[in-house]
Amino acid sequence: MRMENQSSVSKFFLLGLPIPPEQQGVFFALFLGMYLTTVLGNLLIILLIRLDPHLHTPMYFFLSHLALTDISFSSVTVPKMLMNMQTQDKSIPYAGCVAQMYFFIFFACLDDFLLTSMAYDRYVAICHPLHYTTIMRGGLCTLLVTVSWILSCAVALCHTLLLTQLSFCAHNIIPHFFCDLGALLKLSCSDTSVNELVIFTVGLAAINLPLVCILVSYGCIGATILKVPSTKDIWKSLSTCGSHLSVVSLYYGTIIGLYFVPSSSTSSDKYIVASVMYTVVTPLLNPFIYSLRNRDMKGALGKLFHKAAVLSQ
């Protein structure tokens, strides 16, 4: 059955952020600045990794894909949110809403899997340093990224296909700034038990399994570091993991606060604010975390500025 035959609703209305009308202009400028900083910051990371031969390593290979994913993740929701704030047209077509939900889930899962690949890279680098170059060869890195894309596509496609089988009879107002899967299920007049079962199994697996792999990797890293006799060597080992661990803590901390806190104790407005942290703030902070905490990235950035200064003279 075709998608349009499953629903009598041709479009949805996004209520957006709980912001008073007189403050819309201020928040529009704020979120526009944050979005542009996210895009430019992550593009800068990709550019630095591309231009500096010293950054052509597995860790930065994964980081470049993570930066691209963060740009895409923000671009799924933020431009539409900004357009709604500026034009006051809060409608989104049914097909557009389904597409937005698909890409939101896709890039969220891709973030999970890429962070897991980066954790495995740090595990091999610290726990098996003598075999690092033979284990983390180019073929394996490409395979990990490819599998991450395929798994993310499969998870997002599973949720999307199940959603298109539901009917939406009358209610078409989404109390959110994007087409959230949970909000759409609440609007459906069909039985959503299968969708909820898939969210509980496939959805939780896509979040929990990568988190378990990351925790196991860092558990092994921690055990290895404790065996190092020199304090200087311990600090050096920790510094290689600091940026990644900061991003993992920020990313999963927001997810846990957003999806694992009981809904009865979380108001709709607080849920939306937590979603802003997850979709806007986290991708914004990643470039700063990797540039400020990473010596290699700061060195590559300094070289780029030096070349730009020389060329401008």
Secondary structure, DSSP 8 states (H G I E B T S, - for coil): --GGGG-S--EEEE------GGGHHHHHHHHHHHHHHHHHHHHHHHHHHHH-GGG-SHHHHHHHHHHHHHHHHHHHHHHHHHHHHHH---EEEHHHHHHHHHHHHHHHHHHHHHHHHHHHHHHHHHHSGGGHHHHS-HHHHHHHHHHHHHHHHHHHHHHHHHHTTS---S--EESSSS--HHHHHHH-SS--HHHHHHIIIIIHHHHHHHHHHHHHHHHHHHHHHHT---HHHHHHHHHHHHHHHHHHHHHHHHHHHHHSS-GGGS-HHHHHHHHHIIIIIHHHHHHHHHHHS-HHHHHHHHHHHHHHHHHH-
